[in-house]
Amino acid sequence: MATVKITQTGSPIRRTKDQRATLIGLGLNKMHKTVELTDTPEVRGMIRKVQHMLSVEG
């Protein structure tokens, strides 16, 4: 399966609760933390929701 590498580059301070929950759902909770997830439509949708706070590779 294909994977996607996501790094949190933006702070969740002053963001809405659903954006904070999306970051936690992706496994991100601190600045510059990187996770590798399977590339599924669900993960892509979550990335799209908080794309202004992420850096995506792959």
PDB file of N, CA, C and O in Angstrom:
ATOM      1  N   MET A   1       0.831  -1.190   0.000  1.00  0.00           N
ATOM      2  CA  MET A   1       0.000   0.000   0.000  1.00  0.00           C
ATOM      3  C   MET A   1       0.875   1.253   0.000  1.00  0.00           C
ATOM      4  O   MET A   1       1.968   1.273   0.567  1.00  0.00           O
ATOM      5  N   ALA A   2       0.373   2.274  -0.639  1.00  0.00           N
ATOM      6  CA  ALA A   2       1.076   3.551  -0.676  1.00  0.00           C
ATOM      7  C   ALA A   2       0.947   4.251   0.671  1.00  0.00           C
ATOM      8  O   ALA A   2      -0.056   4.093   1.369  1.00  0.00           O
ATOM      9  N   THR A   3       1.958   5.016   1.028  1.00  0.00           N
ATOM     10  CA  THR A   3       1.926   5.769   2.277  1.00  0.00           C
ATOM     11  C   THR A   3       2.147   7.241   1.981  1.00  0.00           C
ATOM     12  O   THR A   3       2.643   7.609   0.916  1.00  0.00           O
ATOM     13  N   VAL A   4       1.776   8.066   2.926  1.00  0.00           N
ATOM     14  CA  VAL A   4       1.973   9.503   2.830  1.00  0.00           C
ATOM     15  C   VAL A   4       2.620   9.964   4.133  1.00  0.00           C
ATOM     16  O   VAL A   4       2.229   9.531   5.217  1.00  0.00           O
ATOM     17  N   LYS A   5       3.609  10.844   4.018  1.00  0.00           N
ATOM     18  CA  LYS A   5       4.345  11.349   5.174  1.00  0.00           C
ATOM     19  C   LYS A   5       3.857  12.768   5.463  1.00  0.00           C
ATOM     20  O   LYS A   5       3.896  13.637   4.591  1.00  0.00           O
ATOM     21  N   ILE A   6       3.398  12.995   6.693  1.00  0.00           N
ATOM     22  CA  ILE A   6       2.797  14.274   7.072  1.00  0.00           C
ATOM     23  C   ILE A   6       3.579  14.874   8.227  1.00  0.00           C
ATOM     24  O   ILE A   6       3.886  14.186   9.200  1.00  0.00           O
ATOM     25  N   THR A   7       3.902  16.158   8.119  1.00  0.00           N
ATOM     26  CA  THR A   7       4.589  16.877   9.189  1.00  0.00           C
ATOM     27  C   THR A   7       3.750  18.081   9.579  1.00  0.00           C
ATOM     28  O   THR A   7       3.295  18.832   8.717  1.00  0.00           O
ATOM     29  N   GLN A   8       3.546  18.264  10.874  1.00  0.00           N
ATOM     30  CA  GLN A   8       2.787  19.420  11.347  1.00  0.00           C
ATOM     31  C   GLN A   8       3.694  20.639  11.346  1.00  0.00           C
ATOM     32  O   GLN A   8       4.741  20.635  11.994  1.00  0.00           O
ATOM     33  N   THR A   9       3.301  21.684  10.621  1.00  0.00           N
ATOM     34  CA  THR A   9       4.107  22.903  10.535  1.00  0.00           C
ATOM     35  C   THR A   9       3.413  24.111  11.162  1.00  0.00           C
ATOM     36  O   THR A   9       4.044  25.145  11.380  1.00  0.00           O
ATOM     37  N   GLY A  10       2.128  23.983  11.450  1.00  0.00           N
ATOM     38  CA  GLY A  10       1.389  25.104  12.026  1.00  0.00           C
ATOM     39  C   GLY A  10       0.861  24.765  13.403  1.00  0.00           C
ATOM     40  O   GLY A  10       0.640  23.601  13.735  1.00  0.00           O
ATOM     41  N   SER A  11       0.665  25.801  14.196  1.00  0.00           N
ATOM     42  CA  SER A  11       0.183  25.627  15.558  1.00  0.00           C
ATOM     43  C   SER A  11      -1.344  25.530  15.583  1.00  0.00           C
ATOM     44  O   SER A  11      -2.017  26.228  14.825  1.00  0.00           O
ATOM     45  N   PRO A  12      -1.899  24.673  16.445  1.00  0.00           N
ATOM     46  CA  PRO A  12      -3.353  24.590  16.561  1.00  0.00           C
ATOM     47  C   PRO A  12      -3.953  25.674  17.464  1.00  0.00           C
ATOM     48  O   PRO A  12      -5.161  25.679  17.698  1.00  0.00           O
ATOM     49  N   ILE A  13      -3.135  26.574  17.964  1.00  0.00           N
ATOM     50  CA  ILE A  13      -3.627  27.660  18.809  1.00  0.00           C
ATOM     51  C   ILE A  13      -4.528  28.565  17.968  1.00  0.00           C
ATOM     52  O   ILE A  13      -4.191  28.901  16.833  1.00  0.00           O
ATOM     53  N   ARG A  14      -5.656  28.953  18.520  1.00  0.00           N
ATOM     54  CA  ARG A  14      -6.669  29.787  17.879  1.00  0.00           C
ATOM     55  C   ARG A  14      -7.287  29.127  16.644  1.00  0.00           C
ATOM     56  O   ARG A  14      -7.716  29.820  15.721  1.00  0.00           O
ATOM     57  N   ARG A  15      -7.332  27.815  16.624  1.00  0.00           N
ATOM     58  CA  ARG A  15      -8.013  27.078  15.555  1.00  0.00           C
ATOM     59  C   ARG A  15      -9.306  26.509  16.127  1.00  0.00           C
ATOM     60  O   ARG A  15      -9.478  26.427  17.343  1.00  0.00           O
ATOM     61  N   THR A  16     -10.195  26.123  15.250  1.00  0.00           N
ATOM     62  CA  THR A  16     -11.467  25.571  15.707  1.00  0.00           C
ATOM     63  C   THR A  16     -11.256  24.183  16.310  1.00  0.00           C
ATOM     64  O   THR A  16     -10.241  23.530  16.067  1.00  0.00           O
ATOM     65  N   LYS A  17     -12.231  23.752  17.094  1.00  0.00           N
ATOM     66  CA  LYS A  17     -12.134  22.456  17.765  1.00  0.00           C
ATOM     67  C   LYS A  17     -12.067  21.310  16.772  1.00  0.00           C
ATOM     68  O   LYS A  17     -11.370  20.323  17.006  1.00  0.00           O
ATOM     69  N   ASP A  18     -12.790  21.435  15.658  1.00  0.00           N
ATOM     70  CA  ASP A  18     -12.765  20.335  14.695  1.00  0.00           C
ATOM     71  C   ASP A  18     -11.419  20.230  13.996  1.00  0.00           C
ATOM     72  O   ASP A  18     -11.009  19.128  13.631  1.00  0.00           O
ATOM     73  N   GLN A  19     -10.716  21.346  13.797  1.00  0.00           N
ATOM     74  CA  GLN A  19      -9.380  21.285  13.206  1.00  0.00           C
ATOM     75  C   GLN A  19      -8.384  20.667  14.183  1.00  0.00           C
ATOM     76  O   GLN A  19      -7.509  19.902  13.777  1.00  0.00           O
ATOM     77  N   ARG A  20      -8.511  20.992  15.456  1.00  0.00           N
ATOM     78  CA  ARG A  20      -7.648  20.375  16.471  1.00  0.00           C
ATOM     79  C   ARG A  20      -7.895  18.873  16.543  1.00  0.00           C
ATOM     80  O   ARG A  20      -6.954  18.085  16.642  1.00  0.00           O
ATOM     81  N   ALA A  21      -9.167  18.481  16.492  1.00  0.00           N
ATOM     82  CA  ALA A  21      -9.516  17.065  16.540  1.00  0.00           C
ATOM     83  C   ALA A  21      -8.998  16.329  15.308  1.00  0.00           C
ATOM     84  O   ALA A  21      -8.607  15.165  15.401  1.00  0.00           O
ATOM     85  N   THR A  22      -8.994  16.992  14.164  1.00  0.00           N
ATOM     86  CA  THR A  22      -8.476  16.385  12.942  1.00  0.00           C
ATOM     87  C   THR A  22      -6.979  16.129  13.066  1.00  0.00           C
ATOM     88  O   THR A  22      -6.497  15.075  12.648  1.00  0.00           O
ATOM     89  N   LEU A  23      -6.240  17.074  13.632  1.00  0.00           N
ATOM     90  CA  LEU A  23      -4.808  16.872  13.847  1.00  0.00           C
ATOM     91  C   LEU A  23      -4.558  15.680  14.766  1.00  0.00           C
ATOM     92  O   LEU A  23      -3.670  14.868  14.504  1.00  0.00           O
ATOM     93  N   ILE A  24      -5.328  15.574  15.829  1.00  0.00           N
ATOM     94  CA  ILE A  24      -5.176  14.451  16.750  1.00  0.00           C
ATOM     95  C   ILE A  24      -5.529  13.149  16.040  1.00  0.00           C
ATOM     96  O   ILE A  24      -4.868  12.131  16.248  1.00  0.00           O
ATOM     97  N   GLY A  25      -6.557  13.174  15.210  1.00  0.00           N
ATOM     98  CA  GLY A  25      -6.939  11.995  14.445  1.00  0.00           C
ATOM     99  C   GLY A  25      -5.851  11.541  13.487  1.00  0.00           C
ATOM    100  O   GLY A  25      -5.728  10.351  13.197  1.00  0.00           O
ATOM    101  N   LEU A  26      -5.061  12.490  12.997  1.00  0.00           N
ATOM    102  CA  LEU A  26      -3.939  12.156  12.118  1.00  0.00           C
ATOM    103  C   LEU A  26      -2.717  11.695  12.912  1.00  0.00           C
ATOM    104  O   LEU A  26      -1.734  11.236  12.330  1.00  0.00           O
ATOM    105  N   GLY A  27      -2.777  11.815  14.229  1.00  0.00           N
ATOM    106  CA  GLY A  27      -1.647  11.401  15.060  1.00  0.00           C
ATOM    107  C   GLY A  27      -0.659  12.518  15.309  1.00  0.00           C
ATOM    108  O   GLY A  27       0.479  12.268  15.705  1.00  0.00           O
ATOM    109  N   LEU A  28      -1.084  13.752  15.081  1.00  0.00           N
ATOM    110  CA  LEU A  28      -0.206  14.907  15.279  1.00  0.00           C
ATOM    111  C   LEU A  28      -0.702  15.711  16.471  1.00  0.00           C
ATOM    112  O   LEU A  28      -1.901  15.953  16.604  1.00  0.00           O
ATOM    113  N   ASN A  29       0.210  16.122  17.334  1.00  0.00           N
ATOM    114  CA  ASN A  29      -0.186  16.961  18.464  1.00  0.00           C
ATOM    115  C   ASN A  29       0.889  17.970  18.851  1.00  0.00           C
ATOM    116  O   ASN A  29       0.670  18.791  19.742  1.00  0.00           O
ATOM    117  N   LYS A  30       2.043  17.920  18.197  1.00  0.00           N
ATOM    118  CA  LYS A  30       3.117  18.865  18.497  1.00  0.00           C
ATOM    119  C   LYS A  30       3.728  19.364  17.194  1.00  0.00           C
ATOM    120  O   LYS A  30       3.693  18.676  16.174  1.00  0.00           O
ATOM    121  N   MET A  31       4.281  20.551  17.241  1.00  0.00           N
ATOM    122  CA  MET A  31       4.921  21.141  16.072  1.00  0.00           C
ATOM    123  C   MET A  31       6.085  20.271  15.598  1.00  0.00           C
ATOM    124  O   MET A  31       6.830  19.720  16.408  1.00  0.00           O
ATOM    125  N   HIS A  32       6.227  20.158  14.301  1.00  0.00           N
ATOM    126  CA  HIS A  32       7.311  19.446  13.619  1.00  0.00           C
ATOM    127  C   HIS A  32       7.302  17.943  13.866  1.00  0.00           C
ATOM    128  O   HIS A  32       8.301  17.270  13.613  1.00  0.00           O
ATOM    129  N   LYS A  33       6.189  17.409  14.357  1.00  0.00           N
ATOM    130  CA  LYS A  33       6.060  15.954  14.501  1.00  0.00           C
ATOM    131  C   LYS A  33       5.698  15.375  13.134  1.00  0.00           C
ATOM    132  O   LYS A  33       4.917  15.972  12.393  1.00  0.00           O
ATOM    133  N   THR A  34       6.259  14.223  12.802  1.00  0.00           N
ATOM    134  CA  THR A  34       6.031  13.587  11.519  1.00  0.00           C
ATOM    135  C   THR A  34       5.436  12.203  11.734  1.00  0.00           C
ATOM    136  O   THR A  34       5.877  11.449  12.601  1.00  0.00           O
ATOM    137  N   VAL A  35       4.422  11.882  10.927  1.00  0.00           N
ATOM    138  CA  VAL A  35       3.814  10.550  10.949  1.00  0.00           C
ATOM    139  C   VAL A  35       3.719  10.042   9.520  1.00  0.00           C
ATOM    140  O   VAL A  35       3.693  10.824   8.569  1.00  0.00           O
ATOM    141  N   GLU A  36       3.670   8.734   9.382  1.00  0.00           N
ATOM    142  CA  GLU A  36       3.514   8.107   8.078  1.00  0.00           C
ATOM    143  C   GLU A  36       2.246   7.269   8.120  1.00  0.00           C
ATOM    144  O   GLU A  36       2.134   6.339   8.919  1.00  0.00           O
ATOM    145  N   LEU A  37       1.286   7.601   7.253  1.00  0.00           N
ATOM    146  CA  LEU A  37      -0.014   6.932   7.229  1.00  0.00           C
ATOM    147  C   LEU A  37      -0.276   6.331   5.859  1.00  0.00           C
ATOM    148  O   LEU A  37       0.320   6.739   4.862  1.00  0.00           O
ATOM    149  N   THR A  38      -1.175   5.355   5.822  1.00  0.00           N
ATOM    150  CA  THR A  38      -1.569   4.792   4.536  1.00  0.00           C
ATOM    151  C   THR A  38      -2.371   5.823   3.756  1.00  0.00           C
ATOM    152  O   THR A  38      -3.139   6.595   4.329  1.00  0.00           O
ATOM    153  N   ASP A  39      -2.186   5.824   2.465  1.00  0.00           N
ATOM    154  CA  ASP A  39      -2.821   6.810   1.592  1.00  0.00           C
ATOM    155  C   ASP A  39      -4.219   6.331   1.225  1.00  0.00           C
ATOM    156  O   ASP A  39      -4.396   5.597   0.253  1.00  0.00           O
ATOM    157  N   THR A  40      -5.214   6.752   2.010  1.00  0.00           N
ATOM    158  CA  THR A  40      -6.603   6.397   1.757  1.00  0.00           C
ATOM    159  C   THR A  40      -7.413   7.667   1.520  1.00  0.00           C
ATOM    160  O   THR A  40      -6.955   8.754   1.873  1.00  0.00           O
ATOM    161  N   PRO A  41      -8.596   7.562   0.937  1.00  0.00           N
ATOM    162  CA  PRO A  41      -9.432   8.750   0.744  1.00  0.00           C
ATOM    163  C   PRO A  41      -9.787   9.446   2.058  1.00  0.00           C
ATOM    164  O   PRO A  41      -9.913  10.670   2.099  1.00  0.00           O
ATOM    165  N   GLU A  42      -9.946   8.670   3.128  1.00  0.00           N
ATOM    166  CA  GLU A  42     -10.277   9.256   4.427  1.00  0.00           C
ATOM    167  C   GLU A  42      -9.134  10.117   4.944  1.00  0.00           C
ATOM    168  O   GLU A  42      -9.356  11.226   5.432  1.00  0.00           O
ATOM    169  N   VAL A  43      -7.917   9.608   4.838  1.00  0.00           N
ATOM    170  CA  VAL A  43      -6.738  10.359   5.287  1.00  0.00           C
ATOM    171  C   VAL A  43      -6.552  11.592   4.414  1.00  0.00           C
ATOM    172  O   VAL A  43      -6.228  12.663   4.927  1.00  0.00           O
ATOM    173  N   ARG A  44      -6.749  11.463   3.106  1.00  0.00           N
ATOM    174  CA  ARG A  44      -6.629  12.611   2.198  1.00  0.00           C
ATOM    175  C   ARG A  44      -7.638  13.701   2.552  1.00  0.00           C
ATOM    176  O   ARG A  44      -7.322  14.888   2.463  1.00  0.00           O
ATOM    177  N   GLY A  45      -8.843  13.311   2.950  1.00  0.00           N
ATOM    178  CA  GLY A  45      -9.853  14.289   3.349  1.00  0.00           C
ATOM    179  C   GLY A  45      -9.458  15.021   4.614  1.00  0.00           C
ATOM    180  O   GLY A  45      -9.667  16.229   4.731  1.00  0.00           O
ATOM    181  N   MET A  46      -8.883  14.289   5.569  1.00  0.00           N
ATOM    182  CA  MET A  46      -8.422  14.920   6.805  1.00  0.00           C
ATOM    183  C   MET A  46      -7.273  15.878   6.522  1.00  0.00           C
ATOM    184  O   MET A  46      -7.201  16.957   7.108  1.00  0.00           O
ATOM    185  N   ILE A  47      -6.373  15.482   5.622  1.00  0.00           N
ATOM    186  CA  ILE A  47      -5.252  16.349   5.253  1.00  0.00           C
ATOM    187  C   ILE A  47      -5.773  17.627   4.611  1.00  0.00           C
ATOM    188  O   ILE A  47      -5.290  18.718   4.912  1.00  0.00           O
ATOM    189  N   ARG A  48      -6.754  17.495   3.729  1.00  0.00           N
ATOM    190  CA  ARG A  48      -7.315  18.654   3.030  1.00  0.00           C
ATOM    191  C   ARG A  48      -7.945  19.637   4.006  1.00  0.00           C
ATOM    192  O   ARG A  48      -7.907  20.846   3.782  1.00  0.00           O
ATOM    193  N   LYS A  49      -8.526  19.121   5.091  1.00  0.00           N
ATOM    194  CA  LYS A  49      -9.197  19.972   6.073  1.00  0.00           C
ATOM    195  C   LYS A  49      -8.220  20.869   6.831  1.00  0.00           C
ATOM    196  O   LYS A  49      -8.561  21.996   7.190  1.00  0.00           O
ATOM    197  N   VAL A  50      -7.006  20.371   7.075  1.00  0.00           N
ATOM    198  CA  VAL A  50      -6.023  21.150   7.842  1.00  0.00           C
ATOM    199  C   VAL A  50      -4.736  21.359   7.031  1.00  0.00           C
ATOM    200  O   VAL A  50      -3.650  21.436   7.604  1.00  0.00           O
ATOM    201  N   GLN A  51      -4.855  21.451   5.712  1.00  0.00           N
ATOM    202  CA  GLN A  51      -3.678  21.549   4.853  1.00  0.00           C
ATOM    203  C   GLN A  51      -2.837  22.789   5.118  1.00  0.00           C
ATOM    204  O   GLN A  51      -1.647  22.800   4.800  1.00  0.00           O
ATOM    205  N   HIS A  52      -3.426  23.836   5.694  1.00  0.00           N
ATOM    206  CA  HIS A  52      -2.679  25.054   5.992  1.00  0.00           C
ATOM    207  C   HIS A  52      -1.729  24.868   7.186  1.00  0.00           C
ATOM    208  O   HIS A  52      -0.891  25.733   7.442  1.00  0.00           O
ATOM    209  N   MET A  53      -1.849  23.751   7.918  1.00  0.00           N
ATOM    210  CA  MET A  53      -0.980  23.483   9.062  1.00  0.00           C
ATOM    211  C   MET A  53      -0.069  22.287   8.835  1.00  0.00           C
ATOM    212  O   MET A  53       0.597  21.840   9.769  1.00  0.00           O
ATOM    213  N   LEU A  54      -0.023  21.758   7.614  1.00  0.00           N
ATOM    214  CA  LEU A  54       0.720  20.544   7.345  1.00  0.00           C
ATOM    215  C   LEU A  54       1.681  20.698   6.184  1.00  0.00           C
ATOM    216  O   LEU A  54       1.525  21.568   5.327  1.00  0.00           O
ATOM    217  N   SER A  55       2.678  19.832   6.180  1.00  0.00           N
ATOM    218  CA  SER A  55       3.553  19.640   5.045  1.00  0.00           C
ATOM    219  C   SER A  55       3.431  18.175   4.653  1.00  0.00           C
ATOM    220  O   SER A  55       3.615  17.296   5.495  1.00  0.00           O
ATOM    221  N   VAL A  56       3.118  17.892   3.366  1.00  0.00           N
ATOM    222  CA  VAL A  56       2.823  16.538   2.924  1.00  0.00           C
ATOM    223  C   VAL A  56       3.843  16.094   1.906  1.00  0.00           C
ATOM    224  O   VAL A  56       4.168  16.833   0.977  1.00  0.00           O
ATOM    225  N   GLU A  57       4.357  14.873   2.080  1.00  0.00           N
ATOM    226  CA  GLU A  57       5.277  14.260   1.119  1.00  0.00           C
ATOM    227  C   GLU A  57       4.701  12.919   0.704  1.00  0.00           C
ATOM    228  O   GLU A  57       4.179  12.172   1.531  1.00  0.00           O
ATOM    229  N   GLY A  58       4.800  12.626  -0.565  1.00  0.00           N
ATOM    230  CA  GLY A  58       4.394  11.316  -1.031  1.00  0.00           C
ATOM    231  C   GLY A  58       3.045  11.243  -1.509  1.00  0.00           C
ATOM    232  O   GLY A  58       2.596  10.177  -1.929  1.00  0.00           O
TER     233      GLY A  58
END
